[in-house]
Amino acid sequence: MQTFEQIIKDLKNGIYKPVYFLMGEEPFYIDVIANYIAEHVLDEGQKEFNQSVLYGGDVDLLTVISEAKRFPMMGDYQVVIVKEAQNIKNLEPKKQEDANPLLAYVEKPQKSTLLVICYKYKKLDKRKALAKTIDKTGVLFESEKLKDYKVAEWIADYVKRKGYVIDARNANLLAEYLGNDLGKIVNETGKVFISLPKGAALTSDIIERNIGISKDYNVFELQKVFGERDVLKTTRIVHYFAQNQKEHPLPLIMATLYGYFTKLMKYHFLKASVPSAQIAGELGVNPYFLKDYETAARNYNERKVRQIIGWLREMDVKSKGVDNPSTEHGELLKEFFFKAMH
């Protein structure tokens, strides 16, 4: 299988393959490759006759193959893009002995056609003949979901490639709130790029103004001031969350806090046995933030962190109504942090 970078490089160099099977859980890279082919392989005059877009919910496999077998008109190539191909029935038959029209096609594909199949949120069985044949005669690409701990790094690299600057703290702020949906990250940062000159920095003020993520009232800042044992700032943020539960839902806050406290517990175990230079990698955090864990570990010993994780689980159970018929989510959060800091 080829990497995203290699596929784009070959396309830019005019190296085309007759079949592009783009599959996997992360739709972002699938869309980027398909859009690049749609925009760059044919010129505007050729697209009218030689480029077609089909949708998996509207066509069957034989229709796709019939379209792919056509010859281009007044040009060297035709492009056939199949979006939502995961909705095509029997694209990969369950029984190996069943006829597979797509396999028959990719064994001898039309050289003048670029058949682009966008197979989102699913993937072929790479042990079977269809995937193996596509890998030989065309391009088989799996777009994997980015791991949560790598999102901030991806954001920093993406911002840099776009010609802007972002520091580690603000990259993590975006990662915390936008998650690992790369399409969403690109859309939201695009709002910022529009109003900034090249080379400018994405500061917390700019992020707050354009994306709506408060630099002072977010889970990332809550973790920081809690680790510093700053009771006043922690209480202020928790109170803000309690008053704005729609924008800051408790399940999302709890999920983030659970990740933070489990890493803090892990830090306690690692600091005595692992060189400090390696701890950030073991925790899955940017080295820039290691000092935050050092501070929190000084303020909350291993026993206290274990207690806090227990209270966090207790809050999770109560938030679902178990042994708690009436307490609001905001009050549960206040109670949790009061116990955690005292």
C-alpha positions as CSV (number, residue, x, y, z in Angstrom):
1,M,0.0,0.0,0.0
2,Q,1.1,3.5,-0.7
3,T,1.3,6.5,1.7
4,F,-0.7,9.6,1.3
5,E,2.4,11.6,0.6
6,Q,3.6,9.2,-2.1
7,I,0.2,9.2,-3.9
8,I,0.1,13.0,-4.0
9,K,3.7,13.2,-5.1
10,D,3.0,10.8,-8.0
11,L,-0.1,12.7,-9.0
12,K,1.8,16.0,-9.1
13,N,4.4,14.3,-11.3
14,G,1.7,13.0,-13.7
15,I,2.1,9.4,-12.7
16,Y,-1.4,8.0,-12.8
17,K,-2.8,4.6,-11.9
18,P,-6.0,3.1,-13.4
19,V,-7.5,2.3,-10.0
20,Y,-7.5,4.3,-6.7
21,F,-9.2,2.4,-3.9
22,L,-9.3,4.8,-1.0
23,M,-10.6,3.3,2.2
24,G,-10.6,3.7,6.0
25,E,-11.9,5.5,9.1
26,E,-10.4,8.9,8.4
27,P,-12.4,10.6,5.5
28,F,-10.0,13.6,5.3
29,Y,-7.2,12.0,3.3
30,I,-9.7,10.2,1.1
31,D,-11.3,13.5,0.2
32,V,-8.0,15.2,-0.4
33,I,-6.8,12.6,-2.9
34,A,-10.1,12.4,-4.7
35,N,-10.4,16.2,-4.9
36,Y,-6.8,16.5,-6.2
37,I,-7.6,14.0,-9.0
38,A,-10.9,15.8,-9.8
39,E,-9.2,19.2,-10.0
40,H,-5.8,18.5,-11.6
41,V,-5.9,15.4,-14.0
42,L,-8.1,17.0,-16.6
43,D,-8.3,20.6,-17.8
44,E,-11.6,22.4,-17.6
45,G,-12.4,21.7,-21.3
46,Q,-11.9,17.9,-20.8
47,K,-13.9,17.6,-17.6
48,E,-17.3,18.1,-19.3
49,F,-16.8,14.9,-21.5
50,N,-14.3,12.9,-19.5
51,Q,-15.1,13.3,-15.8
52,S,-18.0,11.8,-13.9
53,V,-19.0,11.5,-10.3
54,L,-21.1,8.6,-9.1
55,Y,-22.6,8.0,-5.7
56,G,-22.7,4.5,-4.1
57,G,-26.3,4.8,-3.0
58,D,-27.5,5.5,-6.5
59,V,-25.5,3.0,-8.6
60,D,-24.6,-0.7,-8.6
61,L,-21.2,-2.2,-9.3
62,L,-21.9,-3.1,-12.9
63,T,-22.8,0.6,-13.7
64,V,-19.5,1.7,-12.1
65,I,-17.5,-0.8,-14.2
66,S,-19.4,0.1,-17.4
67,E,-18.6,3.7,-16.8
68,A,-14.9,2.9,-16.2
69,K,-14.6,0.9,-19.4
70,R,-15.6,3.9,-21.6
71,F,-12.8,5.5,-23.7
72,P,-12.1,9.2,-23.2
73,M,-13.3,11.7,-25.8
74,M,-10.7,14.0,-27.3
75,G,-8.2,13.4,-24.5
76,D,-5.8,10.8,-23.0
77,Y,-7.8,10.1,-19.8
78,Q,-11.2,9.9,-18.3
79,V,-11.8,10.2,-14.5
80,V,-14.6,8.3,-12.7
81,I,-15.0,9.1,-9.1
82,V,-17.3,6.9,-6.9
83,K,-18.2,8.7,-3.7
84,E,-19.8,6.8,-0.8
85,A,-18.8,3.6,-2.4
86,Q,-19.3,1.8,1.0
87,N,-23.0,1.9,0.1
88,I,-22.6,-0.2,-3.0
89,K,-24.0,-3.7,-2.5
90,N,-21.7,-6.7,-2.8
91,L,-18.7,-4.6,-3.6
92,E,-16.7,-7.3,-1.9
93,P,-18.7,-10.6,-1.8
94,K,-18.6,-12.4,1.5
95,K,-18.1,-15.8,-0.2
96,Q,-14.9,-16.2,-2.1
97,E,-16.5,-18.4,-4.7
98,D,-19.1,-15.7,-5.6
99,A,-18.6,-13.7,-8.8
100,N,-16.8,-10.4,-8.2
101,P,-17.2,-8.0,-11.1
102,L,-14.8,-5.4,-9.5
103,L,-12.1,-8.0,-9.1
104,A,-12.4,-9.0,-12.8
105,Y,-12.1,-5.3,-13.8
106,V,-9.1,-4.5,-11.6
107,E,-7.2,-7.5,-13.0
108,K,-7.4,-5.9,-16.4
109,P,-8.3,-2.2,-15.8
110,Q,-8.9,0.3,-18.6
111,K,-5.5,2.1,-18.8
112,S,-7.0,5.4,-19.9
113,T,-9.4,5.6,-16.9
114,L,-8.7,6.8,-13.4
115,L,-11.3,4.9,-11.4
116,V,-11.4,6.5,-7.9
117,I,-13.4,4.6,-5.3
118,C,-14.0,6.4,-2.0
119,Y,-14.8,3.7,0.5
120,K,-15.2,5.6,3.8
121,Y,-15.4,4.2,7.3
122,K,-14.8,0.7,6.0
123,K,-11.9,-1.3,4.5
124,L,-11.3,-4.3,2.3
125,D,-10.0,-7.5,3.7
126,K,-6.3,-7.2,2.7
127,R,-5.9,-10.9,2.8
128,K,-8.4,-11.4,-0.1
129,A,-7.8,-11.3,-3.8
130,L,-9.6,-7.9,-4.4
131,A,-7.3,-5.9,-2.1
132,K,-4.2,-7.8,-3.3
133,T,-5.0,-7.2,-7.0
134,I,-5.8,-3.5,-6.5
135,D,-2.4,-3.2,-4.7
136,K,-0.7,-4.6,-7.8
137,T,-2.5,-2.9,-10.6
138,G,-3.5,0.4,-9.0
139,V,-3.4,2.1,-5.6
140,L,-4.7,0.7,-2.4
141,F,-4.8,3.3,0.3
142,E,-5.9,3.0,3.9
143,S,-6.7,6.3,5.7
144,E,-6.3,5.6,9.4
145,K,-7.8,7.7,12.2
146,L,-5.2,9.8,13.9
147,K,-4.5,8.9,17.5
148,D,-5.7,11.4,20.0
149,Y,-2.2,12.1,21.4
150,K,-0.9,12.9,17.9
151,V,-3.6,15.5,17.0
152,A,-1.8,18.5,18.5
153,E,1.4,17.6,16.6
154,W,-0.6,17.2,13.3
155,I,-2.2,20.6,13.9
156,A,1.1,22.3,14.4
157,D,2.5,20.7,11.3
158,Y,-0.6,21.6,9.2
159,V,-0.5,25.2,10.4
160,K,3.2,25.4,9.5
161,R,2.6,24.0,6.0
162,K,-0.1,26.6,5.5
163,G,2.5,29.3,6.3
164,Y,1.5,30.3,9.8
165,V,2.7,29.7,13.4
166,I,1.2,28.1,16.4
167,D,2.8,27.2,19.8
168,A,2.4,23.9,21.5
169,R,-0.2,25.1,24.1
170,N,-2.5,26.6,21.5
171,A,-2.1,23.5,19.3
172,N,-3.2,21.4,22.2
173,L,-6.1,23.7,23.0
174,L,-7.4,23.2,19.4
175,A,-6.8,19.4,19.7
176,E,-8.7,19.3,23.0
177,Y,-11.8,21.0,21.6
178,L,-11.8,19.9,18.0
179,G,-10.8,16.2,18.6
180,N,-9.3,14.1,15.8
181,D,-11.7,14.9,13.1
182,L,-9.2,16.3,10.6
183,G,-11.8,17.8,8.3
184,K,-13.3,19.8,11.2
185,I,-9.8,21.0,12.2
186,V,-9.1,22.2,8.6
187,N,-12.4,24.0,8.4
188,E,-12.0,25.7,11.8
189,T,-8.4,26.8,11.2
190,G,-9.4,28.0,7.8
191,K,-11.6,30.6,9.5
192,V,-8.5,31.9,11.1
193,F,-6.3,31.9,8.1
194,I,-8.7,34.1,6.1
195,S,-8.1,37.0,8.5
196,L,-4.3,36.6,9.0
197,P,-1.3,37.5,6.9
198,K,1.1,34.7,6.1
199,G,3.6,34.1,8.8
200,A,1.3,35.3,11.6
201,A,0.8,33.4,14.8
202,L,-2.4,31.7,15.9
203,T,-2.6,33.2,19.3
204,S,-5.1,32.3,22.0
205,D,-6.9,35.6,21.4
206,I,-7.2,35.0,17.7
207,I,-8.4,31.4,18.3
208,E,-11.0,32.6,20.8
209,R,-12.2,35.4,18.4
210,N,-12.5,33.2,15.3
211,I,-13.2,29.7,16.5
212,G,-15.0,30.5,19.8
213,I,-12.6,28.5,22.1
214,S,-12.0,30.6,25.3
215,K,-8.4,30.8,26.3
216,D,-9.4,31.2,29.9
217,Y,-12.4,28.8,30.2
218,N,-11.5,25.5,28.7
219,V,-10.7,22.0,30.0
220,F,-7.1,22.4,29.0
221,E,-6.7,25.5,31.2
222,L,-8.7,23.8,34.0
223,Q,-6.2,21.0,34.1
224,K,-3.3,23.4,34.2
225,V,-4.6,25.5,37.2
226,F,-5.8,22.4,39.0
227,G,-2.3,21.0,38.7
228,E,-0.9,24.2,40.1
229,R,-3.4,23.9,43.0
230,D,-4.8,27.3,42.2
231,V,-8.1,27.1,44.0
232,L,-9.4,30.4,42.9
233,K,-8.9,29.9,39.1
234,T,-10.1,26.3,39.3
235,T,-13.3,27.3,41.1
236,R,-13.9,30.1,38.6
237,I,-13.6,27.8,35.6
238,V,-15.7,25.1,37.2
239,H,-18.4,27.6,38.0
240,Y,-18.3,28.9,34.4
241,F,-18.7,25.3,33.1
242,A,-21.6,24.8,35.4
243,Q,-23.3,27.9,34.1
244,N,-22.7,27.0,30.5
245,Q,-23.4,23.3,30.3
246,K,-24.6,23.3,26.7
247,E,-21.2,24.6,25.5
248,H,-19.3,22.4,28.1
249,P,-21.2,19.1,28.5
250,L,-20.1,17.0,31.5
251,P,-19.5,13.8,29.5
252,L,-16.9,15.6,27.4
253,I,-15.3,17.2,30.4
254,M,-15.1,13.9,32.2
255,A,-13.5,12.1,29.3
256,T,-10.8,14.7,29.1
257,L,-10.2,14.7,32.8
258,Y,-10.0,10.9,32.9
259,G,-7.2,11.0,30.3
260,Y,-5.4,13.7,32.3
261,F,-5.6,12.0,35.7
262,T,-4.6,8.6,34.3
263,K,-1.5,10.2,32.7
264,L,-0.8,11.9,36.0
265,M,-0.9,8.5,37.8
266,K,1.3,7.1,35.1
267,Y,3.8,9.9,35.6
268,H,4.1,9.0,39.3
269,F,5.2,5.5,38.2
270,L,7.5,6.6,35.4
271,K,9.4,9.4,37.2
272,A,11.3,6.9,39.4
273,S,12.3,4.5,36.6
274,V,12.3,6.3,33.2
275,P,14.7,9.0,32.1
276,S,12.9,12.4,32.0
277,A,13.7,12.7,28.3
278,Q,11.5,9.7,27.6
279,I,8.6,10.4,30.0
280,A,6.8,12.7,27.5
281,G,6.8,9.9,24.9
282,E,5.6,7.3,27.4
283,L,2.7,9.6,28.4
284,G,1.9,10.5,24.8
285,V,2.2,14.3,25.4
286,N,4.2,17.1,23.9
287,P,7.5,17.6,25.9
288,Y,6.4,21.2,26.3
289,F,3.8,20.1,28.8
290,L,5.9,17.8,30.9
291,K,6.5,20.6,33.4
292,D,2.7,20.8,34.0
293,Y,2.7,17.1,35.0
294,E,5.8,17.7,37.2
295,T,4.0,20.5,39.0
296,A,0.8,18.5,39.4
297,A,2.7,15.4,40.7
298,R,4.3,17.6,43.4
299,N,0.9,18.9,44.5
300,Y,-1.0,15.6,44.3
301,N,0.8,12.4,45.4
302,E,0.0,9.0,44.1
303,R,-2.5,8.2,46.8
304,K,-4.4,11.4,46.1
305,V,-4.5,10.9,42.4
306,R,-5.9,7.4,42.9
307,Q,-8.6,8.9,45.1
308,I,-9.4,11.5,42.4
309,I,-9.8,8.8,39.7
310,G,-12.2,7.0,42.1
311,W,-14.2,10.2,42.6
312,L,-14.2,10.8,38.8
313,R,-15.7,7.4,38.3
314,E,-18.2,8.1,41.0
315,M,-19.2,11.3,39.3
316,D,-19.6,9.5,36.0
317,V,-22.0,7.0,37.6
318,K,-24.0,9.8,39.3
319,S,-24.2,11.8,36.1
320,K,-26.1,8.8,34.6
321,G,-28.7,8.9,37.4
322,V,-27.5,6.0,39.5
323,D,-28.1,6.8,43.2
324,N,-28.6,10.4,42.1
325,P,-32.1,11.3,41.1
326,S,-31.8,15.1,41.1
327,T,-28.2,16.6,41.3
328,E,-27.4,18.7,38.3
329,H,-24.3,18.0,36.3
330,G,-22.8,21.4,37.2
331,E,-23.2,20.6,40.9
332,L,-21.6,17.2,40.4
333,L,-18.6,18.9,38.8
334,K,-18.3,21.4,41.7
335,E,-18.4,18.6,44.3
336,F,-15.8,16.6,42.4
337,F,-13.3,19.5,42.3
338,F,-13.9,20.5,45.9
339,K,-13.0,17.0,47.0
340,A,-10.0,16.8,44.6
341,M,-8.4,20.0,45.8
342,H,-8.9,19.6,49.6
